[in-house]
């Protein structure tokens, strides 16, 4: 039997520490190594035992999470998941943490319906397991800068039934790029989108991320890229030079009306354990863009997007997968390769150029 994933909780709120511990302890593969009210206590605990994953509060007295993260990454690098409140002023700090080497962001647990709690549990446990599997060497290269039980593995059928590409009276040769990413994806997407020229084809993206954070993420990218990047809103038109990122906690589908591509943003259950789901985006892209589409599956744990990418390939799309060496977690691309859904496996730095060449 494999060793359990040992987690250290660092948060000034006793309620948050207790809630996180209770949720994580439900999974037999995870154990709580310890809990600390601030980074000083955490450092004392780590002097005796090294955790596999640290869940770190962004805002704390005595020493904030960012300062502690910087010290940790320079002295004793470990997988760190930032725990943040759902407040807009905290999102920028959380993204800075990811630039400094944090693996992912989770929302602090809060009261809600039983369904909300069960979904939160799935996300939290999956995030910790993904963090435990990251390649720290890859992360550190970037430091310079409605029932009460969640269905175990729903697929895209619950949002959009499987079927052939939709016929259209008005033809179009406009290309569409659909991208899916998870753990490690924020930095991968930044590198990919910054390499895109102003006249790049329209891009639709699912990055597994909590709600509200996707808006801040899109805003940050918009300030860095030559193309326009925004959080998608229902009925947004997709045009060349624009990238639309699915809002956290909502599924996003590509649709088409005549020669116009647009997106539909909707609620729904977790698909492949996620909302938004890459499988949902890829299936809709296969149906409504067909051979005009290009699909890319990037770094992340699990298999979300693998089946959808295969559907895109079968519909005539060109498909790419990020290679193992450049992935923080080689999970999603690996599963897509297993299904023979990926036509070309490329390092992250080569993806943008390959997409542009394919569109020509």
C-alpha positions in Angstrom: 0.0 0.0 0.0 1.2 3.4 -0.9 2.1 5.9 1.8 -0.6 8.4 2.6 -0.4 12.0 1.4 0.6 14.0 4.5 -1.0 17.5 4.6 0.0 20.5 6.7 -2.8 23.1 7.2 -1.7 26.7 7.8 -4.6 29.1 8.5 -5.2 31.5 11.3 -8.9 30.4 11.6 -9.4 27.4 13.8 -12.8 26.8 12.1 -11.2 26.6 8.7 -8.4 24.3 9.9 -11.0 22.0 11.5 -13.2 22.0 8.4 -10.4 21.3 6.0 -9.1 18.5 8.3 -12.5 16.9 8.5 -13.0 16.9 4.7 -9.6 15.7 3.8 -9.6 12.9 6.5 -12.6 11.3 4.7 -10.2 10.2 2.0 -8.1 7.1 3.0 -5.2 8.3 0.9 -4.8 11.5 2.8 -3.7 12.2 6.4 -3.4 15.5 8.3 0.3 15.8 9.4 -0.5 18.9 11.5 -2.3 22.3 11.7 -0.8 25.7 12.4 -2.3 29.1 13.1 0.6 30.9 11.5 3.8 30.3 9.5 6.0 30.3 12.6 4.2 27.4 14.1 4.2 25.7 10.7 8.0 26.1 10.5 8.3 24.4 14.0 6.2 21.5 12.8 8.2 21.1 9.6 11.5 21.0 11.6 10.4 17.5 12.8 8.5 16.2 9.8 8.1 17.2 6.1 4.6 17.4 4.6 3.8 16.2 1.1 1.4 19.2 0.6 0.8 22.4 2.4 -2.5 24.2 2.3 -1.6 27.9 3.0 -3.9 30.8 3.9 -3.2 33.9 1.8 -4.0 36.5 4.6 -2.6 35.9 8.1 -1.3 38.0 11.0 2.4 37.9 11.9 3.5 36.7 8.5 1.3 36.6 5.4 1.1 33.6 3.1 3.0 35.1 0.3 6.0 35.9 2.4 6.0 32.4 3.9 5.7 30.9 0.4 8.7 32.9 -0.9 10.8 31.7 2.0 9.6 28.1 1.6 10.3 28.0 -2.1 13.8 29.5 -1.7 14.8 27.2 1.2 12.7 24.0 1.1 10.4 23.8 -2.0 7.2 21.9 -1.4 3.8 21.7 -3.2 1.7 24.5 -1.8 -2.0 25.1 -2.4 -3.2 28.6 -1.5 -6.5 28.9 0.4 -8.3 32.1 -0.3 -11.6 33.8 0.6 -14.0 34.6 -2.2 -13.1 38.3 -2.3 -12.0 40.2 -5.3 -9.2 42.0 -3.5 -7.6 38.7 -2.6 -7.5 37.3 -6.1 -4.5 39.3 -7.3 -2.5 38.2 -4.2 -3.4 34.6 -4.9 -2.2 34.8 -8.5 1.1 36.4 -7.3 1.4 33.3 -5.1 1.1 31.0 -8.1 3.8 33.0 -9.9 6.0 32.4 -6.9 5.5 28.7 -7.1 2.1 27.8 -5.5 0.4 24.8 -7.3 -3.2 25.8 -7.2 -5.9 27.9 -5.5 -8.9 26.7 -3.4 -11.7 28.6 -1.8 -12.1 28.5 2.0 -14.9 26.1 3.0 -18.1 27.7 3.9 -21.7 26.8 4.8 -24.0 25.8 2.0 -26.3 23.1 0.7 -25.3 19.5 1.0 -24.7 19.4 -2.7 -22.4 22.4 -2.4 -20.5 20.7 0.4 -20.1 17.4 -1.5 -18.8 19.2 -4.6 -16.4 21.3 -2.6 -15.1 18.0 -1.0 -14.5 16.5 -4.4 -12.6 19.6 -5.6 -10.5 19.9 -2.4 -9.5 16.2 -2.3 -8.6 16.2 -6.0 -6.6 19.4 -5.6 -4.5 17.9 -2.8 -3.9 14.7 -4.8 -2.9 16.7 -7.8 -0.5 18.9 -5.7 1.1 15.7 -4.3 1.9 14.6 -7.8 3.5 17.8 -9.2 7.0 18.1 -10.6 8.6 20.7 -8.4 11.4 21.2 -10.8 8.9 22.4 -13.4 7.2 24.7 -11.0 10.4 26.3 -9.8 11.4 27.2 -13.3 8.5 29.6 -13.2 9.0 31.1 -9.8 10.9 34.0 -11.3 8.0 35.6 -11.9 -29.3 18.6 -7.4 -29.1 15.4 -5.1 -27.2 15.4 -1.9 -24.5 13.2 -3.4 -22.3 14.2 -6.3 -22.4 11.7 -9.1 -19.0 9.9 -9.1 -18.0 10.4 -12.8 -20.6 12.2 -14.9 -19.6 12.7 -18.5 -20.5 15.4 -21.1 -23.8 13.7 -21.9 -25.4 15.5 -19.0 -24.7 18.9 -20.7 -24.7 18.0 -24.4 -25.6 14.7 -26.0 -23.1 13.0 -28.2 -23.7 13.4 -31.9 -22.2 14.3 -35.3 -21.1 17.7 -36.3 -23.9 20.1 -37.0 -24.6 21.0 -40.7 -24.7 24.7 -41.5 -26.1 26.6 -44.5 -23.5 29.3 -44.2 -20.0 27.9 -44.6 -17.0 29.4 -42.8 -13.3 28.7 -42.8 -12.8 30.6 -39.5 -10.6 28.6 -37.2 -11.4 28.0 -33.5 -8.9 26.9 -30.9 -10.2 25.0 -27.8 -7.9 24.6 -24.9 -8.2 22.6 -21.6 -5.9 22.8 -18.6 -5.9 22.2 -14.9 -3.0 22.0 -12.3 -0.1 24.1 -13.6 -2.4 25.6 -16.3 -2.4 29.2 -15.2 1.3 29.6 -16.1 1.1 27.3 -19.1 -1.8 29.4 -20.5 0.1 32.6 -19.8 3.0 31.4 -21.9 0.8 30.1 -24.6 -1.4 33.2 -25.0 1.5 35.6 -24.7 3.0 34.0 -27.8 -0.2 34.5 -29.8 -0.2 37.3 -32.5 -3.0 39.9 -32.7 -4.6 38.1 -35.6 -4.7 34.7 -33.8 -7.8 32.6 -34.3 -10.5 32.8 -31.7 -9.7 30.8 -28.6 -12.0 29.2 -26.0 -10.4 28.0 -22.7 -11.4 25.9 -19.8 -9.0 26.2 -16.8 -10.1 24.5 -13.7 -10.3 27.3 -11.2 -12.8 28.6 -8.6 -15.4 31.2 -9.5 -14.4 34.9 -9.4 -10.7 33.9 -9.9 -11.3 33.3 -13.6 -12.3 37.0 -14.1 -9.1 38.1 -12.3 -7.1 35.6 -14.3 -8.5 36.8 -17.6 -7.9 40.4 -16.6 -4.2 39.7 -15.8 -3.7 37.9 -19.1 -5.4 40.7 -21.0 -2.8 43.1 -19.7 0.1 40.8 -20.8 -1.1 39.5 -24.2 -1.4 41.0 -27.7 -4.8 39.4 -28.0 -7.9 40.3 -26.0 -8.6 38.0 -23.1 -11.8 38.0 -21.0 -13.9 35.9 -18.8 -16.7 34.5 -21.0 -20.3 35.8 -20.7 -23.3 34.0 -22.2 -23.6 34.8 -25.9 -20.2 36.3 -26.2 -19.1 36.3 -29.9 -15.8 34.5 -30.6 -13.7 36.4 -33.1 -10.0 36.4 -34.2 -7.7 38.0 -31.7 -9.9 37.1 -28.7 -9.7 34.4 -26.1 -12.7 33.6 -23.8 -12.1 31.8 -20.5 -14.9 29.8 -19.0 -16.1 31.4 -15.7 -15.4 29.3 -12.6 -18.3 27.1 -11.5 -20.0 27.3 -14.9 -19.8 25.1 -18.0 -18.9 26.8 -21.3 -20.0 25.5 -24.7 -19.0 26.7 -28.2 -22.0 27.3 -30.4 -22.6 28.5 -34.0 -25.2 30.6 -35.7 -24.6 30.9 -39.4 -21.0 31.9 -39.8 -20.9 33.3 -36.2 -19.3 31.4 -33.4 -20.4 32.3 -29.9 -20.3 30.7 -26.4 -23.1 29.5 -24.1 -22.4 29.7 -20.4 -24.6 27.5 -18.3 -25.0 25.8 -14.9 -25.0 22.0 -14.5 -23.5 19.2 -12.5 -19.9 18.4 -12.2 -18.7 16.7 -15.4 -15.5 14.5 -15.1 -15.5 15.9 -11.6 -15.2 19.5 -12.8 -17.3 22.6 -13.5 -16.3 24.0 -16.0 -15.4 20.8 -17.7 -13.0 20.5 -20.6 -15.0 17.5 -22.0 -18.1 19.7 -22.3 -16.1 22.5 -24.2 -14.4 20.0 -26.5 -17.6 18.1 -27.3 -19.4 21.3 -28.3 -16.4 22.4 -30.3 -16.4 19.1 -32.2 -20.1 19.5 -32.9 -20.2 23.1 -34.0 -16.7 23.7 -35.4 -15.7 20.3 -36.6 -12.7 20.4 -39.0 -12.4 24.2 -38.4 -11.2 23.5 -34.9 -7.9 22.8 -33.2 -7.8 21.2 -29.7 -5.1 21.4 -27.1 -4.9 19.6 -23.8 -2.5 20.9 -21.3 -1.1 20.1 -17.9 -3.4 18.8 -15.2 -4.4 15.8 -13.1 -7.2 13.4 -14.1 -8.8 12.7 -17.5 -11.1 15.7 -18.1 -10.9 16.5 -21.8 -9.4 13.2 -23.0 -12.7 11.9 -24.4 -13.7 15.3 -25.7 -10.4 15.7 -27.6 -11.0 12.3 -29.2 -14.4 13.6 -30.3 -12.8 16.6 -31.8 -10.3 14.5 -33.7 -13.0 12.3 -35.0 -14.8 15.4 -36.2 -11.8 16.4 -38.3 -10.1 18.8 -35.9 -6.3 19.0 -35.4 -5.3 18.0 -31.9 -2.3 18.7 -29.7 -1.1 17.5 -26.3 1.5 19.1 -24.0 4.4 16.9 -23.5 5.4 15.3 -20.2 8.6 17.2 -19.6 6.8 20.6 -19.8 3.8 19.6 -17.7 3.5 20.3 -14.0 1.2 17.3 -13.8 1.2 14.9 -16.8 -2.3 13.5 -16.2 -4.8 15.0 -18.7 -2.5 14.9 -21.7 -1.4 11.4 -20.8 -5.0 10.1 -20.7 -5.7 11.8 -24.1 -2.7 10.1 -25.6 -3.9 6.7 -24.2 -7.1 7.2 -26.2 -5.2 8.1 -29.3 -6.9 11.5 -29.2 -3.7 13.5 -29.7 -2.1 13.9 -33.1 0.9 15.8 -32.1 2.7 15.9 -28.7 4.7 19.1 -28.2 6.5 21.0 -25.5 4.6 24.0 -24.1 6.9 26.5 -25.8 6.1 25.0 -29.2 2.3 24.9 -29.0 1.6 28.5 -30.0 3.7 28.3 -33.2 2.2 24.9 -34.1 -1.3 26.2 -33.8 -0.6 29.3 -36.0 1.1 27.1 -38.6 -1.8 24.7 -38.6 -4.2 27.5 -39.1 -2.4 28.6 -42.2 
